[in-house]
Amino acid sequence: MAEKKPTVADSPIADLSENRRPSEHERRWAEKTLLPILEKASEKPIGARTGVNVDEQGRARFTTISGVPVRRLYTPADLPEEWNYDQHLGYPGEPPFTRGIHSTGYRGKLYTMRQFSGFASPEETNRRYKYLLEHGGSGLSVAFDLPTLMGYDSDHPASEGEVGKCGVAIDSLEDMEILFSGIDLENTTVSMTINSPASVLWAMYLVVAEKHGADWKKISGTIQNDILKEYIAQKEYIFPPAPSMRLVIDTFEFGSKFTPRFNTISISGYHIREAGSTALQELAFTLYDGVEYVEWARRRGLDVDEFGPRLSFFFNAHNDFFEEIAKYRAARKIWYQVMKDRFGAKHQRTWLMRFHTQTAGVSLPAQQPMNNIARVALQALAAVLGGTQSLHTDAYDEALALPTEDAARIALRTQQIIAYESGVTQTVDPLGGSYFLENLTLQMEKGAFDYFGKLDAMGGMVKAIERGYPQKEIAEASYNYQRAVEAREKIIVGVNDFVVEEDPPKILYIDETVARQQTAKLKALRARRSNEEVARCLEALKGAAAQEPESHVGSVSAANTMPYIIDAVRAYATIGEICGALRQVYGTYTEVSVT
């Protein structure tokens, strides 16, 4: 194809929207300064090494990692004519919260350095937690193994080969006691990445805190507890959607009464993005999951201003620096509008979006893993510039195995260098007002509300999941990105370009010793506990689970499952026994196929 001779149509005046009104100064710049340069040399996207990344007219095509077109230059003409600072941007700590929920940014309180960790046995993970805290970590985040995530004991046949491999094995209250031995739970925030059995693991945590002498009203932390994203992306579900949602709302109701500082959900876009979504899909589906939880809670009779302040979010930090920052800024603005206008929330604390961020594990290839240190640093910097409240930085060996101690320390040091050396924490929203960033933020906001309209028309997220809508959207986005990588329209350094031969690094290997240890502990536990008391507690739980919960009347419903789960945990019932009792009542779920 012959190269197209550039014209003024190739300049920034050739807009991606119909409403752009460039100034006369910009027109002169395009004609006098830009065009002579274009006539001498055409533009080539850095990510298109093969020259195939072009539009219909044969011009070079520049996009974000999600495929959003990117203009050559952004000016005031790229903002709506009616755009004004107070309405669209505002001040930090004030609506619409685009610039952050805290008026002093990180000057008043630095983001929590919450490193995600868990492997092998509770004893080994406890040692890793103490190591992280000793090296400057300010919060803990628990990674559980696959059997725990699926509600099976370590000695169940379905657990074979998976015990302790992708996280720590937790079978009973005894394991949770070991996991947090010697850790001050009243002064350490703890996040737990658990979903289907979230209420069970939370109950174990609460009982351990109680045994430590901690006041439930003072402990703080988060359970992920986001079952909707499991159906959409991660697929670690047990029960059908309706009873799963009931269990989530039980935790909302119980938490608002007894643990006012503990977040009973972390509505997660992280796994949606890891499944291959675009940044916009991550934003829209995550926030609409939040809408669905609020709808279900209100049906229970809960007051949005009572449980709303404890809703938290969890986002991915991917490679496209400005797109990620725009995503976080748009998220705060959208959630404010949703809580205030859609749900009528009266209190500012309910309007605020609080979120945790984790760097993108899916973006860290096994090839040339040391390169991942740079990727993680850029992703973490985007999260900080976007105003995250807490942050986990992945280890460079993420694609190979659970992190070694050295890799975990480098990941933590990355956060500390950003916090203490880069200077970016000294001012609030330092990129605010950038024409490019504000344009991206507005695009994110509009695109998310477009998705909201489609999901509303389907009857909400549960209905959309049952028909496979978000799953199909993500599958298509993932396919398009992978196709661009294979065509080398998008370059991944060390994977599809700049490839070298290398020796594999040392990795952390978990053998079957952990499975044998956990099986022995379970056998000893069942021999010494009161099995009659366990059976009584499980029958009581099944009875409560089979009842329809009452509307909220100032206390928890008599059919709320949380008090019954806590009783079973105190009797040292195992996670497999408790989830097994709920399986008998609710059954299990098989998802629809996506075509």
Secondary structure as UniProt FT lines:
FT   HELIX           8..10
FT   TURN            12..13
FT   TURN            18..19
FT   HELIX           24..29
FT   HELIX           30..34
FT   HELIX           35..40
FT   TURN            46..47
FT   TURN            49..50
FT   TURN            56..57
FT   TURN            65..66
FT   HELIX           76..78
FT   TURN            81..82
FT   HELIX           85..89
FT   TURN            92..93
FT   TURN            95..96
FT   TURN            98..99
FT   TURN            103..108
FT   STRAND          112..117
FT   HELIX           122..134
FT   TURN            135..136
FT   STRAND          139..144
FT   HELIX           146..149
FT   TURN            150..151
FT   TURN            154..155
FT   HELIX           157..159
FT   TURN            160..165
FT   HELIX           173..179
FT   TURN            180..182
FT   TURN            185..186
FT   STRAND          189..193
FT   TURN            196..197
FT   HELIX           198..211
FT   TURN            212..213
FT   TURN            216..218
FT   STRAND          221..223
FT   HELIX           227..229
FT   HELIX           230..234
FT   HELIX           241..258
FT   TURN            260..261
FT   STRAND          262..263
FT   STRAND          265..268
FT   HELIX           270..274
FT   TURN            275..276
FT   HELIX           279..299
FT   TURN            300..301
FT   HELIX           304..307
FT   HELIX           308..310
FT   STRAND          311..317
FT   HELIX           321..337
FT   HELIX           338..342
FT   HELIX           348..351
FT   STRAND          355..359
FT   HELIX           361..363
FT   HELIX           369..371
FT   HELIX           372..385
FT   TURN            386..387
FT   STRAND          390..392
FT   TURN            396..400
FT   HELIX           405..420
FT   TURN            424..425
FT   TURN            430..433
FT   HELIX           435..458
FT   HELIX           461..466
FT   TURN            467..468
FT   HELIX           469..486
FT   TURN            487..488
FT   TURN            494..496
FT   HELIX           513..528
FT   HELIX           531..546
FT   TURN            558..559
FT   HELIX           561..570
FT   TURN            571..572
FT   HELIX           575..586
//
